[in-house]
């Protein structure tokens, strides 16, 4: 069960989050209407300059087909740019450690990963990517992929807000305004706050420093050709190595860390991600990062209410998200606080369940971070999810499998939850024998077909991908842990990729041609296999008239609809995955409690 510390932390977190999200929602609403606040008017020349350079007429709106095509082509170009940058980084500047070009399959996977807002990393950042690749490739896509998600959410909101309209906005104007007026200023503030907490920001070569104590370890002895030396019995000869120094990676971390969190991108400058002291050094930095993850998703709920002319609708969506989030957090933190019963059998207090967790954060803050990062489409982690108890590890997996609609990614969480809202009114309409309506728009066959596509895309990618991985030699070769936990590693990886999260369960050697290709395909279709139907739905809704409210209209605000919406998310989202979860974390939990 949750203790007082767990309750205090989530209460404080939600209070600060809502306090910050409310004014941000007003900024987003004004910016997306083209009404730029006075404080940001200095950036107007940059916006106009971009339009002139690109030949864009921001006042010229597009039908959903043109909007979707522009977004798709823009992201395809992003994939090509990031891929080429990785492949050629060895001959480019800002590469003090002389990093070689990235392999073709890893570059393919990483390019798709960052363009789709997934930020899955099959490599260690500090030993693979140059500073130029980190900044010009990965950090830039952190901004652009986040802007793409917000743009799609705004387009869908316009579909509900407009009537008898043929257009849903201008993709180029939307992307420009989101990046210039929303993401960049806020990311700058967050970066400065993180630097104040000790997150590094420099272009220095890696620094060799003297350690307080010498570190000794054994490794295979190598001959002059670099091959392991064998003894007469054919065994590898080991030698003891003692080091008195350590090489510390440097780099422009704070600038990337800020947009990584704000854009719910995830990933990390370092392999250890937000568990690394150069990325996340203090409890206050940890809180700032958690707030940044949910800040825009929460604000977009209020923006939704404002744009459709009924603020209660935004509060309803936010309430459903918050209820699901609190439930998930309660299950996860309770499981981690109880820990493994094997501890008690050995006479150790189960509260010492700190494997895979940083002592500067502890069990509660690690559990809260894990819940936030997988409820949002953010792959940042400050603890090793594979080291959680089986039920504790199942919660992040399930949060991703629900479609990451519990706050979710920037934009993607809101449009995902609105799809579930459409499903909820359809189910309610069937129960009472009325044509379903949502915000005055009739929900007809086309909208339900698009809803079905959105809901079915990711389960197909996750379950078919997992089946392929565990049934092929190349897929099984990457599994480090046998049995149920090994299956959970693969299931988590596919759930993370297809739902554009990016966190990993570890133990799975995923930087192979098989997994780089499989996960790259899952990330691409998990992103655009949802975005295209959502934009099609936005266009269809915008063209419909807005019907007046009458005595038979189902209220889509208040406790009843919140309950219906939460039920739709849980029932539809969970049922697809129960058999797979039974083979992984559920079996492992039963093995743990029976001490097997």
C-alpha positions in Angstrom: 0.0 0.0 0.0 1.1 3.6 -0.5 2.7 5.3 2.4 2.5 8.9 3.4 5.5 9.8 1.4 4.0 8.3 -1.8 0.7 10.2 -1.3 2.5 13.5 -0.5 4.7 13.3 -3.6 1.9 12.6 -6.1 -0.3 15.2 -4.4 2.4 17.9 -4.6 3.2 16.9 -8.2 -0.4 17.1 -9.4 -1.0 20.5 -7.7 2.1 22.1 -9.2 1.3 20.5 -12.6 -2.2 21.9 -12.8 -1.0 25.3 -11.6 1.5 25.5 -14.5 -0.7 23.9 -17.1 -3.6 26.4 -16.8 -1.8 29.5 -18.0 0.1 27.5 -20.6 -3.2 26.4 -22.1 -4.1 30.1 -22.8 -0.8 30.6 -24.5 -1.3 27.5 -26.8 -4.9 28.6 -27.6 -3.8 32.1 -28.6 -0.8 31.0 -30.6 -2.8 28.4 -32.6 -5.3 31.1 -33.4 -2.5 33.3 -34.7 -2.9 35.7 -31.9 0.7 35.9 -30.6 1.2 37.4 -27.1 3.1 40.7 -26.8 6.0 39.1 -25.0 6.6 36.8 -28.0 6.1 39.4 -30.8 9.9 39.8 -31.1 9.9 36.4 -32.8 7.4 37.5 -35.5 10.1 38.4 -38.0 11.5 34.9 -37.8 8.0 33.4 -38.5 7.4 35.7 -41.5 10.9 35.1 -42.8 10.3 31.3 -42.7 7.1 31.7 -44.7 8.8 33.9 -47.3 11.7 31.4 -47.6 9.4 28.4 -47.9 6.8 30.1 -50.0 4.1 29.4 -47.4 0.9 31.4 -47.1 -0.2 30.9 -43.5 -3.7 32.2 -44.1 -4.3 29.6 -46.8 -5.8 26.5 -45.0 -5.7 22.9 -46.2 -8.1 20.0 -46.5 -7.2 17.1 -44.3 -5.6 15.2 -47.2 -3.1 18.0 -48.0 -2.5 18.6 -44.2 -1.7 14.9 -43.8 0.5 14.7 -46.9 2.5 17.7 -45.9 3.1 16.3 -42.4 4.0 12.9 -43.8 6.5 14.2 -46.4 8.0 16.6 -43.8 8.7 13.6 -41.5 10.1 11.4 -44.3 12.6 14.2 -45.0 13.4 14.2 -41.3 14.2 10.5 -41.4 16.5 10.9 -44.4 18.3 13.9 -42.8 19.0 12.2 -39.5 20.0 9.0 -41.2 22.6 10.7 -43.4 23.9 12.8 -40.5 24.6 9.6 -38.5 26.3 7.8 -41.4 28.6 10.7 -42.1 29.3 12.0 -38.7 32.9 10.7 -38.7 33.9 13.4 -41.2 31.9 16.2 -39.7 32.8 18.8 -37.1 31.9 18.9 -33.4 33.1 15.4 -32.9 35.9 15.7 -30.3 36.0 11.9 -29.6 36.2 11.1 -33.3 33.0 9.0 -33.3 32.8 6.9 -36.4 29.7 6.8 -38.7 26.8 4.7 -37.3 26.0 1.4 -38.9 23.2 1.3 -41.5 20.6 -0.6 -39.4 21.2 1.4 -36.2 21.1 4.7 -38.2 17.8 3.5 -39.8 16.3 2.6 -36.4 17.5 5.8 -34.7 16.3 8.1 -37.5 12.8 6.7 -37.4 12.9 6.6 -33.6 13.5 10.4 -33.2 11.3 11.5 -36.0 8.3 9.5 -34.6 8.8 11.0 -31.1 9.8 7.5 -29.8 13.5 8.0 -29.1 14.2 4.4 -28.7 17.9 3.9 -28.4 19.7 0.6 -29.2 23.1 2.3 -28.6 24.9 4.1 -25.9 24.8 7.8 -26.7 28.1 8.9 -25.2 30.0 6.2 -27.2 28.1 6.5 -30.5 26.9 10.0 -31.3 29.0 13.1 -32.0 27.9 16.4 -30.5 26.8 17.6 -34.0 24.5 14.5 -34.4 23.1 14.9 -30.9 22.2 18.6 -31.6 21.5 18.9 -35.3 19.9 15.5 -35.7 18.4 14.2 -32.4 17.6 17.5 -30.5 16.2 19.1 -33.6 13.8 16.2 -34.2 12.9 16.4 -30.5 11.3 19.8 -31.3 9.9 18.8 -34.7 8.3 15.5 -33.7 6.7 17.1 -30.6 5.4 19.9 -32.9 3.9 17.3 -35.2 2.0 15.6 -32.4 0.6 18.9 -31.1 -0.4 20.0 -34.7 -2.4 16.8 -35.1 -4.2 17.3 -31.8 -5.0 20.9 -32.7 -6.3 19.8 -36.2 -8.7 17.3 -34.5 -9.9 20.0 -32.0 -10.7 22.2 -35.0 -12.7 19.4 -36.5 -14.9 19.4 -33.4 -15.0 23.2 -33.1 -15.8 24.0 -36.8 -19.0 23.4 -38.7 -19.6 22.9 -42.4 -15.9 23.6 -43.0 -13.6 21.9 -45.6 -10.3 22.7 -44.0 -8.5 22.0 -40.7 -5.6 24.5 -40.8 -2.2 24.9 -42.4 0.4 22.3 -41.4 3.3 24.7 -42.1 1.9 27.5 -40.1 1.0 25.1 -37.2 4.4 23.5 -37.1 6.2 26.9 -37.2 4.1 28.5 -34.5 4.3 25.5 -32.2 8.0 25.3 -32.5 8.8 29.0 -32.4 6.3 30.3 -29.8 5.6 27.3 -27.5 8.4 24.7 -27.5 11.5 26.9 -27.9 10.8 29.5 -25.2 9.7 27.0 -22.6 12.6 24.6 -23.4 15.0 27.5 -23.0 13.7 28.2 -19.5 13.8 24.5 -18.5 17.4 24.2 -19.8 18.6 27.1 -17.7 16.9 25.7 -14.6 18.5 22.3 -15.2 21.9 24.0 -15.7 21.3 25.6 -12.3 20.9 22.2 -10.8 24.1 20.9 -12.2 23.2 19.4 -15.6 26.2 19.9 -17.9 26.2 22.1 -21.0 29.6 22.3 -22.9 31.5 21.3 -25.9 34.6 20.0 -24.1 36.3 16.7 -25.1 35.7 13.9 -22.6 37.6 14.5 -19.4 39.9 12.0 -17.7 39.8 12.4 -13.9 41.5 10.7 -11.0 39.3 8.4 -8.9 39.2 8.5 -5.1 39.9 4.8 -5.0 41.6 2.5 -7.5 39.3 0.1 -9.4 40.6 -3.4 -10.2 38.9 -5.9 -12.5 39.7 -8.9 -14.6 39.6 -9.1 -18.4 40.7 -11.4 -21.1 44.4 -11.1 -22.0 44.9 -10.1 -25.6 47.8 -10.9 -28.0 49.3 -8.3 -30.4 46.6 -9.1 -32.9 43.9 -8.3 -30.4 42.8 -12.0 -30.0 42.1 -13.6 -26.6 45.1 -15.6 -25.3 44.3 -19.3 -24.5 46.1 -21.6 -22.1 47.1 -25.2 -22.7 43.6 -26.4 -21.8 42.0 -24.0 -24.2 40.7 -21.7 -21.5 40.9 -17.9 -21.9 43.7 -16.4 -19.9 42.5 -13.6 -17.6 44.6 -10.6 -16.3 44.0 -8.1 -13.6 43.7 -4.5 -14.6 43.9 -1.6 -12.1 42.6 1.8 -13.0 43.3 5.0 -11.1 41.3 7.2 -13.5 37.9 7.4 -15.2 36.9 9.0 -18.5 33.8 11.3 -18.0 31.7 12.1 -21.0 30.9 15.7 -21.7 28.6 17.6 -24.1 25.7 19.9 -24.6 23.3 18.0 -22.3 20.9 20.5 -20.7 19.7 21.9 -24.0 18.7 18.4 -25.2 17.4 17.3 -21.8 14.9 20.2 -21.7 13.2 19.4 -25.0 13.6 15.7 -24.4 11.2 16.1 -21.5 9.0 18.9 -22.6 8.3 17.2 -26.0 7.8 13.8 -24.3 10.6 12.5 -26.5 12.7 10.5 -24.0 16.0 9.1 -25.0 19.1 10.3 -23.4 22.4 12.0 -24.1 23.9 9.2 -21.9 23.2 5.5 -21.9 22.0 5.7 -18.3 19.4 8.4 -19.3 17.8 10.3 -16.5 19.5 8.1 -13.9 22.9 9.7 -15.0 24.0 12.5 -12.6 25.0 14.7 -15.5 21.4 14.5 -16.9 19.4 14.4 -13.6 21.6 15.3 -10.6 19.2 16.3 -7.9 15.7 15.7 -6.5 14.7 19.1 -7.7 16.0 18.4 -11.2 14.0 15.2 -11.1 10.8 17.1 -10.2 11.4 19.6 -13.0 11.8 16.8 -15.5 8.6 15.1 -14.3 6.7 18.3 -14.5 8.0 19.0 -18.0 6.8 15.6 -19.2 3.1 16.2 -18.4 3.1 20.0 -18.8 1.9 20.3 -22.4 -0.4 17.2 -22.3 -2.2 18.6 -19.3 -2.4 22.1 -20.9 -3.8 20.7 -24.1 -6.8 19.4 -22.2 -7.7 23.0 -21.1 -6.9 24.2 -24.7 -9.4 21.6 -26.0 -12.2 22.9 -23.7 -11.5 26.5 -24.8 -11.4 25.9 -28.5 -14.6 23.9 -28.6 -16.4 26.5 -26.5 -17.0 24.3 -23.4 -14.3 24.2 -20.7 -16.1 21.4 -19.0 -15.1 19.1 -21.8 -11.4 19.8 -21.1 -11.9 19.1 -17.4 -13.6 15.8 -18.2 -10.8 14.6 -20.4 -8.3 15.7 -17.7 -10.2 14.0 -14.9 -10.3 10.7 -16.8 -6.5 10.9 -17.4 -5.8 11.8 -13.8 -7.9 8.9 -12.4 -6.1 6.4 -14.6 -2.7 7.9 -13.7 -3.3 7.8 -9.9 -4.5 4.2 -10.1 -1.4 3.1 -12.1 0.9 4.9 -9.8 -0.8 3.4 -6.7 -0.3 -0.1 -8.1 3.3 0.4 -9.1 4.5 2.2 -5.9 2.7 -0.3 -3.7 4.3 -3.2 -5.5 7.8 -1.6 -5.1 7.2 -0.7 -1.5 6.2 -4.3 -0.7 9.1 -5.7 -2.7 10.1 -9.3 -3.0 9.0 -11.7 -0.3 12.4 -13.4 -0.6 13.8 -10.4 1.2 11.6 -11.1 4.3 12.6 -14.8 4.2 16.3 -13.7 4.5 15.5 -11.3 7.3 15.9 -8.2 5.2 13.3 -5.4 5.3 11.5 -5.4 2.0 11.6 -1.6 1.9 15.3 -2.1 0.8 14.0 -2.9 -2.7 16.5 -0.5 -4.4 17.8 -2.7 -7.1 18.0 -0.6 -10.3 17.0 2.6 -8.5 19.1 5.6 -7.7 19.5 6.2 -3.9 19.2 9.9 -4.4 15.6 9.4 -5.6 14.5 6.3 -3.7 11.6 4.0 -4.3 8.8 6.5 -4.3 10.3 9.1 -6.7 11.5 6.3 -9.0 8.0 4.8 -9.1 6.4 8.2 -9.8 8.9 8.9 -12.6 8.3 5.4 -14.2 4.5 6.0 -14.1 4.8 9.4 -15.6 7.3 8.5 -18.4 5.2 5.5 -19.6 1.8 7.2 -19.2 3.3 9.9 -21.5 5.0 8.8 -24.7 8.3 9.7 -23.0 11.1 7.1 -22.9 13.2 8.9 -20.3 13.8 6.7 -17.2 15.5 7.4 -13.9 15.4 3.7 -12.8 15.7 0.4 -14.4 12.2 -0.9 -15.1 13.5 -4.5 -15.6 14.6 -4.4 -12.0 11.1 -3.6 -10.7 8.9 -6.3 -9.2 6.9 -8.2 -11.9 3.7 -6.2 -11.1 5.7 -3.0 -10.8 7.2 -3.7 -14.3 3.8 -4.6 -15.7 2.3 -1.2 -14.9 4.7 0.7 -17.3 4.1 -2.0 -19.9 0.3 -1.7 -19.6 0.3 2.1 -19.6 2.0 2.0 -23.0 -0.3 -0.7 -24.3 -3.4 1.5 -23.4 -2.2 3.7 -26.3 -0.4 6.2 -24.0 -3.6 8.2 -23.5 -3.1 8.7 -19.8 -1.9 12.3 -20.4 0.2 10.7 -23.2 2.6 12.4 -25.5 2.4 16.0 -26.5 -0.7 16.0 -28.8 -0.8 12.3 -29.2 -2.2 11.7 -25.7 -5.1 14.1 -26.3 -6.0 12.9 -29.8 -5.7 9.3 -28.5 -8.1 10.0 -25.6 -10.5 11.8 -27.9 -10.7 8.7 -30.0 -11.6 6.8 -26.9 -14.2 9.5 -26.1 -15.8 8.9 -29.6 -15.8 5.2 -28.8 -17.4 5.8 -25.4 -20.3 7.9 -26.9 -20.8 5.2 -29.6 -21.1 2.5 -26.9 -23.5 4.7 -24.9 -25.5 5.4 -28.0 -25.9 1.7 -28.6 -27.1 1.1 -25.1 -29.8 3.8 -25.2 -30.7 3.4 -28.9 -29.7 6.8 -30.1 -27.3 8.0 -32.8 -24.1 8.9 -30.9 -23.0 12.5 -30.8 -19.9 14.1 -29.4 -19.7 17.9 -29.0 -22.7 18.3 -31.4 -21.2 16.1 -34.1 -22.9 12.9 -35.2 -20.6 9.9 -34.9 -21.3 7.9 -38.0 -19.8 4.9 -39.9 -16.7 6.8 -41.2 -15.7 8.0 -37.8 -16.1 4.6 -36.3 -14.0 3.0 -39.0 -11.2 5.5 -38.3 -11.6 4.8 -34.6 -11.3 1.1 -35.2 -8.1 1.6 -37.2 -6.6 3.8 -34.5 -7.4 1.3 -31.7 -6.3 -1.8 -33.7 -3.0 -0.6 -35.2 -0.8 -0.8 -32.1 -2.1 -4.1 -30.7 -1.4 -5.7 -34.1 2.1 -4.2 -34.3 2.9 -5.2 -30.7 1.5 -8.7 -30.6 2.6 -9.8 -34.1 6.0 -8.3 -33.6 6.4 -10.1 -30.2 5.3 -13.4 -31.8 7.8 -12.9 -34.6 10.6 -12.1 -32.2 10.1 -15.1 -29.9 9.5 -17.5 -32.7 12.7 -16.7 -34.8 16.3 -17.5 -34.1 17.4 -13.9 -34.6 14.7 -12.6 -32.2 15.5 -15.2 -29.4 19.2 -14.5 -29.8 18.7 -11.1 -28.2 17.0 -12.3 -25.1 19.3 -12.4 -22.1 17.0 -13.6 -19.4 15.2 -17.0 -19.8 11.5 -17.7 -19.1 8.8 -15.2 -18.3 11.1 -12.3 -17.7 12.8 -12.8 -21.1 9.3 -12.8 -22.7 8.5 -9.5 -20.8 11.6 -7.9 -22.3 10.4 -8.6 -25.8 6.8 -7.6 -25.1 8.0 -4.4 -23.4 10.3 -3.5 -26.4 7.5 -3.9 -29.0 5.0 -2.1 -26.7 7.4 0.7 -26.3 8.2 1.0 -30.1 4.7 0.7 -31.4 3.3 3.2 -28.9 6.2 5.6 -29.5 7.5 5.5 -25.9 11.1 4.5 -26.3 11.9 3.2 -22.8 13.3 -0.3 -22.5 13.2 -3.2 -20.1 16.9 -3.9 -20.6 18.3 -7.4 -20.9 17.3 -7.4 -24.5 20.2 -7.0 -27.0 18.2 -4.9 -29.4 21.0 -3.2 -31.4 21.0 -6.0 -34.1 19.8 -5.8 -37.7 16.7 -7.9 -36.7 15.5 -5.7 -33.9 16.6 -2.4 -35.5 14.5 -3.3 -38.5 11.5 -4.8 -36.6 11.3 -1.9 -34.1 11.9 0.7 -36.8 8.8 -0.6 -38.7 6.8 -0.7 -35.5 7.7 2.9 -34.6 6.8 4.3 -38.0 3.4 2.6 -38.4 2.7 3.0 -34.7 3.0 6.8 -35.3 1.5 7.4 -38.7 -0.9 4.5 -38.8 -2.7 6.5 -36.1 -2.1 10.1 -37.3 -3.6 9.5 -40.8 -6.9 8.2 -39.5 -7.1 10.9 -36.9 -6.6 13.6 -39.5 -9.2 11.9 -41.7 -11.6 12.0 -38.8 -10.8 15.7 -38.2 -11.7 16.5 -41.8 -14.9 14.6 -41.6 -16.0 16.2 -38.4 -15.1 19.7 -39.6 -17.5 19.2 -42.5 -20.4 18.2 -40.4 -23.0 20.7 -39.0 -23.0 21.2 -35.2 -26.3 19.9 -33.8 -28.0 21.8 -31.0 -28.2 20.2 -27.5 -31.6 18.7 -26.7 -33.2 16.6 -23.9 -31.9 13.4 -25.4 -28.3 14.5 -25.9 -25.8 12.4 -23.8 -23.9 14.9 -21.6 -20.2 14.4 -22.3 -19.0 16.0 -19.1 -19.4 15.1 -15.5 -18.7 12.0 -13.4 -20.9 9.7 -15.5 -19.0 10.3 -18.7 -15.7 10.3 -16.9 -16.6 6.8 -15.7 -17.7 5.7 -19.1 -14.5 7.0 -20.7 -12.2 5.4 -18.1 -14.1 2.1 -18.6 -13.7 2.3 -22.4 -9.9 2.9 -22.1 -9.5 0.0 -19.6 -11.7 -2.5 -21.3 -10.7 -1.9 -24.9 -7.0 -1.2 -24.1 -6.4 -4.0 -21.7 -8.3 -6.9 -23.2 -6.0 -7.1 -26.3 -3.0 -7.7 -24.1 -4.2 -9.8 -21.2 -3.0 -13.2 -22.7 0.5 -11.7 -23.5 0.8 -10.2 -20.0 -0.2 -13.6 -18.5 2.8 -15.1 -20.2 5.2 -12.5 -18.9 4.8 -10.4 -15.7 1.8 -12.2 -14.3 3.6 -15.6 -14.4 6.7 -14.0 -13.0 4.8 -12.5 -10.2 3.3 -15.9 -9.3 6.8 -17.4 -9.4 8.1 -14.6 -7.1 5.4 -14.9 -4.4 5.8 -18.7 -4.3 9.6 -18.2 -4.0 10.3 -20.2 -7.2 
